[in-house]
Amino acid sequence: MTRARLQDVADRAGVSTATVSLVLRGRPGPSEPTRQRVRAAAEELGYRADRAASLLARRRSRLVGVVLDVTSPYHGELAAGLDEEAAERGLELVLVTTTARRSEAEALETVRDSRCEAVVLLGPCLPAERLAELDAACPVVALGRDLGAAGDSVLVDDRALMELAVAHLAERGHRRLAHVDGGRGQISAARRRAFRAAVRARPSLGGEVLAGGTTEEAGMAAGAELSARSAAERPTAVVAFNDRAALGIREAALRAGVAVPEDLALVGIDDSPLARLATVSLTSVGQDPAGQAAVALGLVEQRLAGAPSTGARRLEPRLRVRGTT
């Protein structure tokens, strides 16, 4: 099947292509009978405007590439927020996922091949030098990681995240805390530092960091290690890198007969839809995905208009207390 062209609509309606363009764009000029004839012809032919060609003619694509982890529910929430915000601003998103087969670097190459004018990265892991090179070619906005001079960033301060979690557990009377980290990467390292700083600020607390990851499986491995300890050696509360890891820790604890929250209190990060389910009821620190999306695309538009990079924008997190504490 061939796509109907503007010329085809003009031929069917017996008018010029300029008249068709005016009618379909809702511009003044053509008479009402002509408008009706053009609309009828377009409908009969199934005509749809070639947006890519139009944008190419204006030398602007209004396309924003978004690189995200396909396995992350939180990235899904961010992508949904970006999509709603993009519609409000007249932008279009090109979503490219990282998978076991496609690395972040390869995903970025796909974005650049798609003629995107800007890139939004969700929790990027590439070195800052590589991201700075990319930002020199097209504006880069990162969600969840401070890029410093390498581009614009929108994030919830990891120190504030951990401060909320640790303060909440301390108020509940916990003195032996642990943090199951997110493995390698800048965000995981930042949260490790933030956890240690929050614990040091309270002399009555003890804290340890366990190797973890971003998935339920990684959480289960760390949870199994914790659950194998005696009650006297085990921390009484854990802050996980994210909600997915927290759910894995919870699953391992329950399988081992360690009651949550009676024997082990648990806090996640992201306040994901799963955390809010009554059957899960996970205490979690939320990061306002809709707010981050709005700020991120606002920065994209500023950069496309020629404004310089403004560094990091930080939003306030919120603690949602539920059944696991």
C-alpha positions as a printed Julia matrix, in Angstrom:
325×3 Matrix{Float64}:
   0.0     0.0    0.0
   1.26    3.47  -0.88
   0.74    6.42   1.39
  -1.62    9.12   0.07
   0.18   12.36  -0.73
  -0.92   15.96  -0.53
  -1.07   15.98  -4.35
  -3.46   13.02  -4.31
  -5.87   14.91  -2.03
  -5.59   17.99  -4.25
  -6.36   15.94  -7.38
  -9.35   14.26  -5.73
 -10.78   17.58  -4.47
  -9.96   19.5   -7.67
  -7.89   22.18  -5.91
  -4.24   23.12  -5.55
  -1.88   21.58  -2.99
  -1.6    25.02  -1.38
  -5.36   25.04  -0.78
  -5.22   21.54   0.71
  -2.43   22.63   3.03
  -4.44   25.64   4.2
  -7.53   23.55   4.88
  -5.73   20.78   6.74
  -3.83   23.29   8.87
  -7.04   25.19   9.68
  -5.79   28.4    8.08
  -8.13   31.08   6.66
  -8.72   31.55   2.92
 -10.63   28.64   1.34
 -14.43   28.76   1.3
 -16.48   26.4    3.43
 -17.6    24.23   0.45
 -13.94   23.88  -0.56
 -12.98   22.95   3.0
 -15.66   20.26   3.07
 -14.52   18.89  -0.29
 -10.86   18.75   0.82
 -11.66   17.08   4.15
 -13.84   14.5    2.39
 -11.07   13.73  -0.12
  -8.49   13.39   2.67
 -10.76   11.01   4.59
 -11.53    8.9    1.51
  -7.83    8.53   0.72
  -6.8     7.97   4.34
  -4.43   10.9    4.09
  -2.15   11.61   7.06
   0.29   14.48   7.17
   3.93   13.46   6.78
   5.18   15.02   9.99
   8.78   14.01   9.4
   8.87   15.74   6.02
   7.29   18.85   7.47
   9.8    19.03  10.26
  12.65   18.36   7.86
  11.51   21.29   5.74
  11.71   23.47   8.84
  15.09   21.95   9.7
  13.75   20.99  13.13
  12.7    17.53  14.25
  11.24   18.31  17.71
  12.29   14.76  18.52
  13.71   13.99  21.96
  15.46   10.68  22.47
  14.86    8.91  25.77
  17.19    6.09  26.86
  15.8     3.86  29.6
  16.19    0.44  31.19
  13.36   -1.73  29.87
  13.33   -3.82  33.08
  12.87   -0.88  35.46
   9.29   -0.08  36.57
  10.51    3.3   37.81
  11.92    4.14  34.39
   8.51    3.21  33.02
   6.91    5.78  35.33
   9.42    8.41  34.24
   8.8     7.6   30.57
   5.04    7.96  31.08
   5.58   11.35  32.73
   7.86   12.45  29.9
   5.31   11.37  27.31
   2.53   13.42  28.92
   4.79   16.44  29.29
   6.05   16.14  25.7
   2.48   16.22  24.39
   1.9    19.48  26.27
   5.02   21.03  24.74
   4.62   19.82  21.16
   7.59   17.47  21.4
   7.81   13.86  20.25
   9.73   11.14  22.09
  11.86    8.39  20.61
  12.13    5.7   23.31
  15.21    3.49  23.09
  15.75    0.78  25.69
  18.87   -0.75  27.11
  18.72   -4.52  27.4
  21.07   -7.44  27.88
  21.7    -7.18  24.14
  21.84   -3.4   23.71
  24.23   -1.34  25.86
  23.66    2.27  26.84
  26.29    3.38  24.32
  24.53    1.47  21.54
  21.16    2.91  22.57
  22.64    6.4   22.27
  23.84    5.66  18.75
  20.28    4.68  17.83
  19.03    7.97  19.28
  21.52    9.98  17.25
  20.63    8.06  14.08
  16.99    9.05  14.67
  17.73   12.78  14.2
  16.82   13.62  17.78
  17.54   17.21  18.77
  18.07   16.39  22.45
  18.53   13.35  24.68
  17.03   12.51  28.06
  18.9     9.76  29.9
  17.28    7.86  32.77
  19.88    6.88  35.35
  22.84    6.9   32.91
  25.95    4.86  33.7
  28.36    6.05  30.98
  31.45    8.02  32.07
  30.99   11.77  32.41
  33.57   12.38  29.66
  31.48   10.42  27.15
  28.32   12.28  28.15
  30.11   15.63  27.85
  31.06   14.71  24.27
  27.44   13.91  23.53
  26.23   17.16  25.11
  28.56   19.09  22.83
  26.71   17.57  19.86
  23.15   17.85  21.22
  21.67   18.84  24.6
  21.71   16.12  27.25
  19.48   15.99  30.32
  19.96   13.19  32.85
  17.37   12.05  35.34
  18.68   10.58  38.58
  22.38   11.42  38.18
  24.31   14.65  38.56
  26.34   15.12  35.37
  28.21   18.13  36.67
  29.66   20.02  33.7
  28.71   17.19  31.31
  25.1    18.36  30.9
  21.88   19.24  32.69
  20.57   17.01  35.48
  17.28   16.57  37.28
  17.36   14.47  40.4
  16.26   13.96  43.94
  19.27   14.44  46.2
  20.49   11.02  47.38
  21.51   12.58  50.7
  17.92   13.69  51.24
  16.61   10.25  50.25
  18.81    8.46  52.74
  18.31   11.04  55.45
  14.55   10.46  55.3
  14.93    6.68  55.38
  17.51    6.56  58.17
  15.73    9.18  60.29
  12.48    7.24  59.98
  14.11    3.99  61.11
  15.94    5.7   63.98
  12.65    7.2   65.17
  11.2     3.67  65.18
  13.94    2.64  67.61
  16.25    0.77  65.23
  19.95    0.91  66.05
  21.5    -1.69  63.71
  20.92   -0.67  60.09
  22.08   -1.99  56.74
  22.01   -0.7   53.18
  21.79   -3.14  50.28
  23.37   -1.16  47.47
  22.69   -1.1   43.75
  25.98   -2.6   42.59
  28.27   -0.66  40.29
  27.46    2.78  38.98
  27.42    6.44  39.98
  23.95    6.39  41.52
  24.71    3.36  43.67
  27.95    4.96  44.87
  26.13    8.18  45.76
  23.56    6.3   47.83
  26.26    4.33  49.64
  27.94    7.57  50.64
  24.63    9.09  51.67
  23.72    6.1   53.84
  27.07    6.16  55.63
  26.8     9.91  56.2
  23.28    9.6   57.64
  24.41    6.86  60.02
  27.55    8.77  61.11
  25.39   11.77  61.94
  23.67    9.64  64.63
  26.27    8.24  67.08
  23.77    5.76  68.51
  23.42    3.97  65.17
  25.51    1.29  63.55
  25.39    0.67  59.83
  26.81   -1.68  57.22
  26.65   -1.83  53.42
  25.98   -5.09  51.61
  26.57   -5.74  47.92
  23.31   -5.88  46.01
  21.88   -4.75  42.72
  18.84   -3.23  41.07
  16.72   -6.35  40.61
  14.56   -8.62  42.76
  17.11  -11.41  42.28
  19.91   -9.24  43.67
  17.71   -8.33  46.63
  16.91  -11.98  47.28
  20.62  -12.85  47.37
  21.33  -10.11  49.91
  18.19  -10.99  51.86
  19.24  -14.64  52.08
  22.61  -13.59  53.48
  20.98  -11.39  56.11
  18.37  -13.99  57.03
  21.04  -16.64  57.59
  22.49  -14.62  60.47
  21.37  -15.0   64.04
  18.96  -12.43  65.43
  21.77  -10.89  67.52
  24.01  -10.43  64.46
  21.39   -9.36  61.97
  20.51   -5.67  61.45
  16.97   -4.86  62.51
  16.29   -2.61  59.52
  17.42   -2.37  55.89
  17.35    0.43  53.33
  17.42   -1.06  49.81
  18.77    0.64  46.69
  15.3     0.58  45.12
  11.87   -0.99  45.53
  12.7    -3.97  43.33
  15.65   -4.95  45.5
  13.55   -4.33  48.62
  10.9    -6.77  47.4
  13.61   -9.38  46.81
  14.93   -8.88  50.35
  11.39   -9.23  51.7
  10.82  -12.43  49.77
  14.07  -14.0   51.03
  13.31  -12.99  54.63
   9.8   -14.44  54.52
  11.09  -17.7   53.04
  13.61  -17.95  55.88
  10.99  -17.27  58.55
  12.24  -13.76  59.3
   9.12  -11.64  59.84
   8.82   -8.22  58.18
   8.64   -5.77  59.91
   8.75   -7.53  63.33
  12.24   -9.03  62.84
  13.42   -6.91  59.92
  12.07   -3.5   58.91
  12.46   -2.56  55.27
  12.57    0.7   53.29
  12.75    0.94  49.5
  13.37    3.85  47.14
  11.13    4.93  44.2
   7.63    4.51  45.69
   6.73    2.35  42.7
   3.19    1.16  41.91
   4.02   -2.25  43.39
   5.06   -0.65  46.68
   1.61    0.92  46.94
  -0.32   -2.34  46.63
  -2.04   -3.39  49.86
  -0.55   -6.88  49.58
   2.97   -5.39  49.41
   2.65   -2.19  51.5
   6.33   -1.26  51.21
   7.59    1.83  52.99
   9.44    3.77  50.31
  10.98    7.14  49.51
   9.39    8.63  46.39
  11.2    10.68  43.76
   8.32   12.51  42.03
   8.64   11.13  38.46
   6.05   13.55  37.05
   7.88   16.52  38.54
  11.22   15.31  37.2
   9.72   14.85  33.73
   8.32   18.39  33.7
  11.62   19.95  34.75
  13.61   17.79  32.33
  11.63   18.77  29.24
  11.62   22.38  30.37
  15.41   22.22  30.34
  15.33   20.54  26.92
  13.32   23.43  25.48
  15.66   26.0   27.04
  18.68   24.26  25.54
  17.04   23.98  22.11
  16.39   27.72  22.29
  20.12   28.3   22.77
  20.4    28.61  26.57
  23.54   27.2   28.2
  23.58   24.2   30.52
  22.47   25.13  34.04
  23.8    22.14  35.96
  21.7    20.15  38.42
  18.11   20.77  39.52
  17.2    18.95  42.73
  13.68   18.02  43.82
  12.55   17.08  47.33
  11.79   13.41  48.08
   8.82   12.18  50.12
   8.68    9.29  52.55
   5.64    7.02  52.28
   5.28    4.98  55.47
   3.59    1.61  55.01
   3.53   -1.87  56.47
   7.19   -2.87  56.18
   8.22   -0.45  58.96
